[in-house]
Amino acid sequence: MAQKEAHLDQETFCCSICLDLLKDPVTVPCGHSYCMTCIKTHWDVEDQQHMYSCPQCRQTFTPRPVLGKNTMLAALVEELKKTGLQAAPADHCYAGPEDVACDVCTGRKLKALKSCLVCLASYCEKHLQPHYESPTFRKHKLVEPSKKLQENICSRHDQVMKMFCRTDQQSICYLCSVEEHKGHDTVSAAAERIKRQRELEGSRQKIQQGIQDRAKDVKVLQQELETINGSADKAVEDSEKIFIELIRLLEKRCSDVQQQIRSQQETEVSRVKELQEKLEQEITELKRKDADLKQLSHTQDHTQFLHNYPSVSALSEPTDSSSINIRPLRYFEDVTAAVSELRDKLQDILREKWTNISLALTEVDVLLPQPEPKTRAGFLQYSQEITLDPNTANTQLLLSEGNRKATVRRQQSYSSHPDSFTYWRQVLSRESLTGRCYWEVEWSGSGVSVAVTYKNISRAGYSDECLFGFNDKSWALFCQQNSYYFRHNSITTPVSGPQSSRVGVYLDHRAGILSFYSVSETMTLLHRVQTTFTQPLYAGLWFYDYDYDYNHDYYYYNYGDTAEFCKLK
């Protein structure tokens, strides 16, 4: 309790301007006391208006009061100093660079507790007291401390802006409303605030609803993430098991082949060795007989010769050499050839099935299909760089610009390749197209067909099975100088739209959408296809073989016609 009373004594003898113990205390006519230096400095500022006020109660005095030292207060302050009591506030009470400072404090300013929208000033706790105690200030509007109070002052009339011009959408003062804003739709700032507050609440409700909706979406997506990760992990695990089974099966087959080879090797080697030993025994026997016959041939006694000849000349039945049939020197090479044939067939199967696996992977799309873009900038985010495959080009097409451009030439440009189109002037892209893709083709000449097709389209001959748009494996937009038409599976659809030398193509493989656009300053849809694609697609070009000149009544070949896949990135 004693500490509490001491604290009150400190406040009683503090200057409300510097918030320190009074120095040379003086008392102004209203009864409040200040340091002589503090109140003089305060009135020096007000001296230009010839009106002097009390910083606490705002009572004004005219003329400027003559100040004299209050000796009683001075004595009491000196007594307080002897007791060691100080009134300096803690450091955290002073205003820092980011804080709103009290406008009344002199010297080191304290933090403002409130700002007054009527006084257009900010006050610390001490200097705010008159707003709570004096009836004069009770109608003043106190808000949280603000550094922007001066923004409430009209720069033209130096008055508080309490009006709002709806016509010009700006805050104004009353004089503005009767002068430069005369005749405008003006209301009080409070009325406009009520209107805007309602709009704000409506916006907040929409935002909060949006937050709730997105929170639900986030939860759904989180569940999808877990499902995707789980499904992918299981697919990796299952695929690994399947491939391991395939590897083990191949290893087992390899082991079986090796075992059978070794077994057959052992059998054949045994048979050959057995026959070899038999023949070697016969050779030994024949050599012995030959020695006996040689010895008999040297016998001079005719009777003895004739007596021994029957027994010596008798020969055992020899092995018939004609029964030893040696096969051509291939031995196990046929096994190697059979295994090589198996390898080639497995590679063909893997290539064929790998396309299906890749397509199945690209078809994994958890999110709903994105709508088709509305602007060229939207399409460009799906831009696909496309180059042409020389192996597929007809021999009358010359590729250039990094294989992005094709030009019709009279001379043969390439030697024939098994993958090339042998009759029609066509060429395919090197890249396969899945997912969402966009590309543009710039063409010149009498006409070109901009197409997409499956890779297994026929290449040899001049049948419809080889020609873009004339079979169920290709889709083609035919571009001519004054017309378009679309063709698929030999069905022709007329197409109307602005003529342009540039055509844009948008593909959403999963959604089965193929769209063709005329591209100039704007993009105009020419034709859209909705179908189901079962294989990866490839971009293609087809140049007409000839055209008809109506002015001179003759057909001519379209040498020099070009088409180029544009660089979009």
C-alpha positions in Angstrom: 0.0 0.0 0.0 2.8 2.4 0.8 4.3 1.7 -2.6 1.0 2.5 -4.2 0.8 5.9 -2.3 4.4 6.7 -3.3 3.5 6.1 -6.9 0.5 8.5 -6.6 2.7 11.1 -5.1 5.1 10.8 -8.0 2.3 11.4 -10.5 1.0 14.4 -8.5 4.3 16.2 -8.8 5.1 15.2 -12.4 4.9 17.6 -15.3 2.3 16.4 -17.8 4.4 17.6 -20.7 7.8 16.0 -20.0 6.4 13.4 -17.5 9.3 14.0 -15.2 9.4 15.6 -11.7 8.6 19.3 -11.9 11.6 21.6 -12.5 11.1 25.2 -11.4 7.3 24.5 -11.1 4.8 27.1 -12.2 1.1 27.1 -12.0 -1.1 28.4 -14.8 -4.5 30.2 -14.1 -6.5 27.0 -14.4 -4.5 25.5 -11.6 -2.4 22.9 -13.4 1.3 23.0 -12.8 4.2 22.5 -15.2 8.0 22.9 -15.5 8.6 26.5 -16.4 10.6 25.6 -19.4 8.0 23.1 -20.7 5.0 25.4 -20.5 7.0 28.3 -22.0 8.1 26.1 -24.9 4.5 25.0 -25.4 3.1 28.6 -25.4 5.9 29.7 -27.7 4.5 27.4 -30.3 1.0 28.8 -29.8 2.2 32.4 -29.8 1.5 32.8 -33.5 -2.3 32.5 -32.9 -2.1 34.8 -29.8 -4.1 32.1 -27.9 -2.6 30.1 -25.0 -4.0 27.0 -23.6 -3.5 24.5 -20.8 -2.1 21.2 -22.3 -4.3 19.2 -19.9 -7.7 20.9 -19.8 -7.4 23.0 -23.0 -8.6 26.2 -21.2 -7.4 29.2 -23.1 -5.9 32.4 -21.8 -5.6 35.8 -23.3 -3.3 37.6 -23.0 -0.4 35.2 -22.2 -0.2 34.7 -18.5 2.8 35.9 -16.6 4.5 32.9 -14.9 6.0 32.9 -11.5 7.8 30.1 -9.7 5.5 28.1 -7.3 7.9 28.0 -4.3 5.7 25.5 -2.4 5.7 23.0 -5.2 9.4 23.5 -5.7 10.0 22.7 -2.0 7.9 19.5 -2.2 9.6 18.4 -5.3 13.0 18.8 -3.7 11.8 16.8 -0.7 10.6 14.0 -3.0 14.0 14.0 -4.7 15.7 13.4 -1.3 13.6 10.3 -0.8 15.0 8.9 -4.1 11.6 8.6 -5.9 11.7 9.1 -9.6 9.0 9.5 -12.1 10.8 8.5 -15.2 8.8 5.9 -17.1 10.3 2.5 -18.2 12.1 2.4 -21.5 9.4 0.3 -23.1 7.0 3.1 -22.6 8.9 5.5 -24.9 7.9 5.6 -28.6 10.2 3.9 -31.1 10.6 4.5 -34.8 7.7 2.2 -35.6 5.4 3.5 -32.8 2.9 6.4 -32.8 4.3 9.0 -30.5 2.3 11.3 -28.2 1.9 14.7 -29.8 1.9 16.6 -26.4 5.0 15.1 -24.9 8.2 17.2 -25.2 11.7 15.8 -25.2 11.6 12.1 -25.4 8.0 11.2 -26.3 6.0 8.3 -24.9 3.9 5.9 -26.9 0.4 7.1 -27.8 -2.4 5.1 -26.3 -5.1 6.6 -28.5 -5.6 9.0 -31.4 -8.4 11.5 -31.5 -10.2 12.0 -34.9 -11.5 15.4 -33.8 -8.2 16.8 -32.3 -6.2 15.0 -35.0 -3.6 14.3 -32.4 -2.3 11.2 -30.5 -2.0 11.0 -26.8 -0.1 8.9 -24.2 -2.0 7.7 -21.2 -1.2 10.8 -19.1 -2.2 13.3 -21.8 -5.3 11.3 -22.7 -6.9 11.8 -19.3 -8.7 15.1 -20.2 -10.6 13.2 -22.9 -12.0 10.9 -20.2 -12.4 13.5 -17.5 -13.5 16.7 -19.2 -17.1 17.0 -20.7 -15.5 19.1 -23.5 -13.9 16.1 -25.0 -16.6 13.4 -24.5 -17.9 13.7 -28.1 -14.4 13.3 -29.5 -13.8 10.0 -31.4 -10.9 8.0 -30.0 -9.3 5.3 -32.1 -6.2 3.1 -32.0 -3.0 5.1 -32.4 -2.5 6.1 -36.0 0.3 7.9 -38.0 -2.1 8.8 -40.8 -4.3 11.4 -39.0 -3.1 14.2 -41.3 -4.6 12.2 -44.2 -8.0 13.2 -42.7 -7.2 16.9 -43.4 -8.3 18.5 -46.7 -5.1 19.8 -48.4 -7.2 22.5 -50.1 -9.2 23.9 -47.2 -7.2 22.6 -44.2 -10.4 21.1 -42.7 -11.3 17.6 -41.5 -12.7 15.5 -44.4 -16.1 14.4 -43.0 -17.7 13.9 -46.4 -17.4 11.4 -49.2 -17.9 12.1 -52.9 -19.4 9.0 -54.6 -19.1 10.6 -58.0 -15.3 11.0 -57.7 -14.8 8.2 -55.1 -12.8 10.3 -52.7 -13.0 11.8 -49.2 -13.7 15.6 -49.1 -14.4 18.3 -46.5 -17.7 20.3 -46.3 -16.3 23.2 -48.3 -15.3 20.8 -51.1 -18.9 19.6 -51.3 -20.2 23.1 -52.0 -17.4 24.2 -54.3 -15.5 21.9 -56.7 -17.7 18.9 -55.9 -21.0 20.9 -56.1 -23.7 18.9 -57.7 -21.9 15.6 -57.1 -23.4 12.6 -55.2 -22.0 13.4 -51.7 -22.8 11.8 -48.4 -21.3 11.9 -45.0 -18.2 9.8 -44.4 -20.2 7.9 -41.7 -23.0 7.0 -44.2 -20.5 5.9 -46.8 -18.7 3.8 -44.1 -22.0 2.1 -43.3 -22.5 1.2 -46.9 -19.0 0.1 -47.4 -19.1 -1.8 -44.1 -22.1 -3.8 -45.5 -20.1 -4.5 -48.7 -17.1 -5.5 -46.6 -19.2 -7.9 -44.6 -20.6 -9.4 -47.8 -17.1 -9.7 -49.2 -15.9 -11.3 -46.0 -18.7 -13.8 -46.1 -17.8 -14.7 -49.7 -14.1 -15.0 -48.7 -14.9 -17.1 -45.6 -17.2 -19.3 -47.8 -14.3 -19.5 -50.3 -11.9 -20.5 -47.5 -14.3 -23.2 -46.4 -14.8 -24.4 -50.0 -11.1 -24.5 -50.6 -10.4 -26.1 -47.3 -12.8 -28.9 -48.4 -11.0 -29.1 -51.8 -7.6 -29.2 -50.0 -8.9 -32.1 -47.9 -10.2 -33.9 -51.0 -6.9 -33.2 -52.8 -5.0 -34.5 -49.8 -7.0 -37.7 -49.9 -6.2 -37.9 -53.6 -2.5 -37.4 -52.9 -2.6 -40.3 -50.5 -4.5 -42.4 -53.1 -2.1 -41.4 -55.9 0.9 -42.1 -53.8 -0.5 -45.4 -52.6 -1.6 -46.4 -56.1 1.8 -45.4 -57.6 3.7 -47.3 -54.8 1.6 -50.4 -55.4 2.0 -50.1 -59.2 5.8 -49.8 -58.8 5.8 -52.8 -56.4 3.6 -54.9 -58.6 5.5 -53.9 -61.7 8.7 -54.8 -60.1 7.3 -58.2 -59.0 6.1 -58.9 -62.6 9.4 -57.9 -64.1 11.2 -60.0 -61.6 9.0 -62.9 -62.5 9.8 -62.3 -66.2 13.5 -62.1 -65.4 13.3 -65.3 -63.3 11.3 -67.0 -66.1 13.9 -66.0 -68.7 16.7 -67.0 -66.3 15.0 -70.4 -65.8 14.5 -70.8 -69.6 18.2 -69.8 -70.0 19.2 -72.4 -67.4 17.0 -75.0 -69.1 18.5 -74.3 -72.5 22.0 -74.5 -71.0 21.1 -77.7 -69.2 19.7 -79.3 -72.3 22.7 -78.2 -74.4 25.0 -79.7 -71.8 22.9 -82.9 -71.6 22.8 -83.3 -75.4 26.5 -82.4 -75.5 27.2 -85.2 -73.0 25.1 -87.7 -74.9 26.7 -86.9 -78.3 30.2 -86.8 -76.8 29.6 -90.2 -75.2 28.3 -91.7 -78.5 31.2 -90.3 -80.4 33.7 -91.5 -77.9 32.2 -95.0 -77.8 32.4 -95.2 -81.6 35.8 -93.7 -81.5 37.0 -96.4 -79.0 35.5 -99.2 -81.1 37.2 -97.9 -84.2 40.5 -97.6 -82.3 40.1 -101.3 -81.2 39.5 -102.4 -84.7 42.5 -100.5 -85.9 44.6 -102.3 -83.3 43.1 -105.7 -84.4 43.7 -104.9 -88.0 47.3 -103.9 -87.3 47.8 -107.2 -85.5 46.3 -109.2 -88.4 48.5 -107.2 -90.8 51.6 -108.2 -88.8 50.5 -111.9 -88.8 49.9 -111.7 -92.6 53.2 -110.1 -93.2 54.9 -112.8 -91.1 53.0 -115.5 -93.0 54.0 -113.9 -96.3 57.6 -114.5 -95.5 57.2 -118.3 -94.8 59.2 -120.3 -97.3 57.6 -123.6 -96.5 54.8 -123.9 -98.9 53.0 -126.6 -96.8 53.3 -124.6 -93.6 52.0 -121.5 -95.5 49.0 -123.3 -96.7 48.3 -124.8 -93.3 48.4 -121.5 -91.4 46.8 -119.3 -94.1 43.1 -120.1 -93.3 43.4 -119.1 -89.6 45.6 -116.0 -90.2 43.6 -114.6 -93.1 40.2 -114.8 -91.4 39.0 -111.2 -90.5 36.3 -110.1 -88.1 33.5 -108.0 -89.5 34.7 -104.4 -89.5 32.5 -101.4 -88.7 31.0 -100.0 -91.9 32.4 -96.5 -92.2 29.4 -95.6 -94.4 27.2 -96.0 -91.3 29.0 -93.0 -89.6 26.9 -90.1 -90.8 28.5 -86.8 -89.8 26.0 -83.8 -89.9 27.1 -80.6 -91.5 29.4 -78.7 -89.1 26.6 -76.6 -87.3 26.2 -78.6 -84.2 24.5 -76.2 -81.7 24.4 -73.1 -83.9 20.8 -73.9 -84.6 20.0 -73.5 -80.9 21.7 -70.1 -81.0 19.6 -69.1 -84.0 16.4 -70.2 -82.3 17.3 -68.2 -79.1 18.1 -65.2 -81.3 14.7 -65.5 -83.0 13.1 -65.7 -79.5 15.0 -62.5 -78.5 13.8 -60.6 -81.6 10.2 -61.6 -81.1 10.4 -60.6 -77.4 11.8 -57.2 -78.5 9.0 -56.7 -81.0 6.4 -57.6 -78.3 8.1 -55.2 -75.8 8.1 -52.4 -78.4 4.5 -53.0 -79.2 3.3 -53.4 -75.6 5.5 -50.5 -74.3 3.5 -48.1 -76.4 0.4 -49.3 -74.6 2.2 -49.0 -71.2 3.3 -45.4 -72.0 -0.2 -44.5 -73.1 -1.7 -46.0 -69.9 0.8 -43.8 -67.9 -0.2 -40.6 -69.8 -3.9 -41.4 -69.2 -3.4 -41.2 -65.4 -5.0 -37.8 -64.7 -6.6 -37.3 -61.3 -7.9 -33.8 -61.8 -10.9 -33.1 -64.1 -9.9 -32.1 -67.6 -9.0 -28.5 -68.0 -11.2 -26.4 -70.2 -9.9 -25.5 -73.6 -8.0 -22.2 -73.4 -9.7 -19.0 -74.7 -6.7 -17.0 -75.7 -3.5 -17.6 -77.6 -1.5 -17.0 -74.4 -3.6 -19.8 -72.8 -2.8 -22.1 -75.7 0.9 -21.3 -75.6 1.3 -22.8 -72.1 0.8 -26.2 -73.8 3.1 -25.4 -76.7 4.9 -28.5 -78.1 8.1 -28.3 -80.1 7.8 -30.5 -83.1 10.4 -31.7 -85.6 9.9 -33.8 -88.7 11.3 -37.4 -89.1 13.4 -37.6 -92.3 12.9 -41.4 -92.3 9.1 -40.9 -92.9 9.5 -38.1 -95.5 8.5 -38.8 -99.1 11.5 -38.4 -101.4 10.1 -35.2 -103.0 10.1 -33.4 -99.7 13.2 -31.4 -98.5 13.5 -30.9 -94.8 15.3 -27.8 -93.4 15.3 -25.4 -90.4 16.3 -28.2 -88.0 13.8 -30.5 -89.6 10.9 -28.2 -88.8 10.2 -27.1 -92.4 9.2 -29.2 -95.4 9.5 -27.9 -99.0 8.2 -29.7 -102.1 11.1 -30.2 -104.6 11.1 -31.6 -108.2 14.3 -33.6 -107.5 14.6 -36.6 -105.1 15.6 -35.3 -101.7 16.1 -38.5 -99.9 16.8 -42.1 -100.6 13.8 -44.3 -99.8 13.5 -45.6 -96.3 11.3 -48.5 -95.0 9.3 -45.9 -92.9 8.8 -43.3 -95.6 5.7 -42.6 -97.6 6.4 -44.1 -101.0 3.8 -42.3 -103.1 2.1 -39.4 -101.2 4.0 -36.2 -100.4 3.7 -36.8 -96.6 5.9 -36.7 -93.6 5.4 -37.4 -89.8 6.8 -35.8 -86.7 9.5 -37.4 -84.7 7.7 -36.7 -81.4 4.7 -38.6 -80.2 1.8 -36.5 -78.9 -0.1 -37.3 -75.7 -1.6 -35.2 -72.9 -2.4 -31.6 -73.8 -0.4 -30.1 -76.7 -0.5 -27.1 -78.9 1.5 -26.3 -82.0 1.3 -23.9 -85.1 2.0 -24.5 -88.7 3.0 -21.7 -91.1 2.3 -22.6 -94.7 2.6 -21.1 -98.2 1.7 -22.2 -101.7 -1.4 -23.6 -103.1 -2.3 -25.7 -100.1 -1.3 -28.2 -97.4 -3.0 -30.7 -95.1 -2.3 -30.3 -91.4 -2.9 -33.7 -89.8 -2.5 -35.9 -86.8 -2.3 -39.7 -87.2 -1.4 -43.0 -85.4 2.1 -44.2 -86.2 0.9 -47.4 -87.7 -0.7 -45.7 -90.7 0.3 -47.5 -93.9 3.3 -46.0 -95.8 3.7 -48.0 -99.0 1.6 -47.4 -102.1 -1.1 -44.9 -103.1 -4.2 -46.4 -101.4 -6.4 -44.5 -99.0 -4.9 -46.4 -96.1 -1.8 -44.3 -96.6 -3.4 -40.8 -97.1 -4.1 -38.4 -94.2 -7.8 -38.0 -93.6 -8.9 -40.9 -95.8 -8.8 -43.6 -93.1 -9.8 -44.2 -89.5 -6.2 -43.6 -88.3 -5.8 -40.0 -89.2 -7.5 -36.6 -89.0 -6.7 -33.7 -91.3 -7.5 -30.1 -92.0 -7.1 -29.2 -95.6 -5.9 -25.6 -96.1 -6.2 -23.9 -99.5 -5.9 -20.3 -100.6 -9.6 -19.6 -100.3 -11.1 -22.4 -98.3 -10.8 -25.0 -95.6 -12.3 -28.5 -95.2 -11.8 -31.3 -92.7 -11.6 -35.0 -93.4 -11.5 -38.2 -91.4 -12.2 -41.7 -92.6 -12.9 -40.3 -96.1 -15.8 -38.2 -94.7 -15.4 -34.5 -95.8 -16.7 -31.6 -93.7 -16.7 -28.1 -95.1 -15.1 -25.5 -92.7 -15.7 -21.8 -92.7 -13.4 -19.2 -91.1 -11.0 -16.3 -91.8 -8.1 -17.2 -94.2 -4.7 -17.3 -92.6 -1.3 -18.7 -93.5 -0.9 -20.0 -89.9 -2.9 -22.8 -88.4 -3.0 -23.6 -84.7 -3.7 -27.2 -83.5 -4.8 -28.0 -79.9 -4.8 -31.6 -78.7 -6.2 -32.9 -75.4 -5.4 -36.6 -75.9 -7.2 -37.8 -72.7 -10.3 -35.8 -73.3 -10.3 -36.8 -77.0 -10.4 -33.2 -78.2 -8.7 -32.1 -81.4 -9.2 -28.4 -82.4 -7.9 -26.4 -85.4 -7.6 -22.6 -85.3 -7.0 -19.8 -87.8 -4.2 -17.7 -86.2 -3.7 -14.1 -87.0 -4.1 -11.1 -84.7 -6.9 -13.2 -83.1 -7.6 -16.9 -82.9 -10.7 -18.3 -84.6 -11.9 -21.8 -84.1 -12.2 -23.6 -87.5 -13.1 -27.2 -86.5 -13.3 -29.3 -83.3 -13.2 -33.1 -83.1 -14.6 -35.0 -80.0 -13.5 -38.6 -80.2 -11.5 -41.3 -78.3 -7.8 -41.7 -79.1 -6.5 -45.2 -78.5 -2.8 -44.6 -79.4 -0.3 -41.8 -79.2 -0.6 -39.4 -82.1 1.9 -37.9 -84.5 1.7 -34.6 -86.3 1.8 -34.8 -90.1 1.9 -32.8 -93.3 0.5 -33.6 -96.8 1.3 -31.5 -99.8 -1.0 -31.8 -102.8 0.4 -33.4 -105.9 -0.9 -30.8 -108.3 -3.4 -28.0 -108.6 -5.6 -26.5 -111.4 -5.1 -23.1 -113.0 -8.5 -21.9 -114.0 -7.1 -18.9 -115.9 -5.0 -21.0 -118.2 -7.0 -24.2 -118.0 -4.2 -26.6 -117.1 -2.9 -28.7 -114.1 0.5 -27.9 -112.5 2.6 -29.4 -109.9 3.0 -27.6 -106.6 6.8 -27.3 -106.5 8.0 -24.8 -103.9 5.1 -25.2 -101.5 6.3 -25.1 -97.8 5.0 -25.7 -94.3 6.9 -25.1 -91.1 6.3 -26.0 -87.5 6.7 -22.7 -85.7 8.9 -22.0 -82.7 6.6 -20.9 -79.9 8.8 -20.8 -76.8 
